[in-house]
């Protein structure tokens, strides 16, 4: 699904960043979409590899599993066991550093193709404003089929208190059946 994308002629090779493959399976009910991995994540080849990023702590709260204590592959397997998948809205872009505000010349991932391949998917959570803006544009009318949750970024650059972030992140796992076409975080 996440194929190699050739760089654009004007792209600075040192600043060209590519996302990771999606982490999903046929049982994925919740899909968390970030924007594009940051420098530390890219260096480690791991989603949310920056230890200051609160993603794995937030997901530990949601799943009841201490994901932070697990090795990376076990973290991914634990998410999948809870019906949670991961991917990014940006397939590749140039960016100096890790801030979303520095993303330039982005090429989007095939979000419509991915979500269409997930028969149990009910909820899409966007990790941060850039992911939400680009992701909703990519999904277009297809977004109306899912419960959309705009999450405060788990990034250390977004300095909201952890408890405030957690309150919104908890809504990812709300068991109430959403009405199709309703943005439950508007």
Number of C-alpha atoms within 10 A of each C-alpha: 10 14 9 10 10 7 16 12 7 8 14 14 11 9 14 18 24 21 25 21 14 16 17 23 16 12 16 24 20 26 26 21 24 26 27 28 27 22 18 16 19 19 11 11 14 17 24 22 19 19 14 13 17 19 22 21 19 22 21 18 14 18 17 10 17 16 21 16 12 12 9 16 9 12 19 19 15 19 22 20 14 17 19 26 23 21 25 27 27 28 23 26 22 22 23 17 13 18 15 18 10 11 21 15 14 18 15 16 21 17 21 15 11 15 20 11 14 17 12 15 21 18 24 25 25 27 22 19 16 19 24 22 14 16 26 18 12 18 16 11 11 15 21 15 16 21 23 26 21 25 26 21 23 24 20 13 12 12 11 13 8 13 10 10 18 20 13 14 24 15 17 21 14 10 7 7 9 16 12 14 14 14 16 15 12 7
